Amino acid sequence: MLWIEKYRPRRFEEMAGQAEVKTHLSSFSSEGSVPHMLFFGPHGTGKSVAMECLARRLYGDSWTENTSIIDTALLFGQGKSYLENEEKFSHLYQKSESLIVNFKHIVKWYASMRPLNAPFKIIVFENAGALTFEAQQALRRIMERYSTTCRFIFISTNQSTIIPAISSRCLPFFFAPLSSELILERLGRIMVQEGITDASVPHEEREIFIQAAQGDLRRAITYLQLFHEQAGKTDLAEMSLSETGSVAGSLFIALESRDLRRAMHLGETLMIEYGLSGREVVEELRAVARREYNHPGIALALADTDACLGHAGNEYIQVNALFARIITEVFA
């Protein structure tokens, strides 16, 4: 069993970090008054877990019956074939209708269902950044119609992917990357529960996991499990290698050529097609810079952008500003 599921928090008290978010959500659940909400922040920082903890606190054992989760990345990525093959949507799927018509029909169907022993139910849109403009416009009207019996939660890495008509109706919560201390403490707790000694997974290795995870607790736990199960033979660099590194390399070539338009396009590819957050794009660029470039101006620009993104700055604006700064200060 994956440790990220085995040790997935069930209560707010079990969550790592996000103290301010937990305080607000605990208050909402205690009062039974929940607004529409937008959870945004990097991967592995507790957005989906917080939603589940809220639902459990509100509904108890009936939380799954009163919570409908729609993964919009799968829905709009795979299209009608996903609806046809997904058990919870197949009975609602209308083959003759378009994807957007099916999407609106499904959301309305779930929204119209009466909650079980509760005044309202929750509809969650995972990976909400994948929602098209047309889908978000449709949701705006659905939110207005069913606001008395439904609460809508949008979960996304990028706040800017949600149109103002939706975001203005939601209370935003930013989930910051987790500190190294918090991740180290959580890894240590898992090691104790799994009976793993410090000799098997030395402190130095855990530090490497934390640096590679960049505030993503889910990724750090995955690294720990892989390292343990493969008896320390795991190559972390090979494990974290992906297509995104190649795209980041191409992006640097565009910057070196002073092709800002091309660099912006590749940056959007990383964020939209690969689903990376702004800070994850910065980390991919940092890996390329360490390997192929040795310029203090690049390191400083990446650090400044990372700091801005850590304070909920608009991801597209900050990343594009980074590209312009590197071209101007380094490659001009």
Sequence and secondary structure as in RCSB ss.txt:
>XXXX:A:sequence
MLWIEKYRPRRFEEMAGQAEVKTHLSSFSSEGSVPHMLFFGPHGTGKSVAMECLARRLYGDSWTENTSIIDTALL
FGQGKSYLENEEKFSHLYQKSESLIVNFKHIVKWYASMRPLNAPFKIIVFENAGALTFEAQQALRRIMERYSTTC
RFIFISTNQSTIIPAISSRCLPFFFAPLSSELILERLGRIMVQEGITDASVPHEEREIFIQAAQGDLRRAITYLQ
LFHEQAGKTDLAEMSLSETGSVAGSLFIALESRDLRRAMHLGETLMIEYGLSGREVVEELRAVARREYNHPGIAL
ALADTDACLGHAGNEYIQVNALFARIITEVFA
>XXXX:A:secstr
  HHHHT  SSGGGS S HHHHHHHHHHHHHT    EEEE STTSSHHHHHHHHHHHHHGGGTTTTEEEEEHHHH
HHHTHHHHHH HHHHTT  TTS HHHHHHHHHHHHHHS  SSSS EEEEEETGGG  HHHHHHHHHHHHHHTTTE
EEEEEES GGGS HHHHTTSEEEE     HHHHHHHHHHHHHHHT  TTTS HHHHHHHHHHHTT HHHHHHHHH
HHHHTTT   HHHHT  HHHHHHHHHHHHHHTT HHHHHHHHHIIIIIS   HHHHHHHHHHHHHHH   HHHHH
HHHHHHHHHHTT  HHHHHHHHHHHHHHHT  
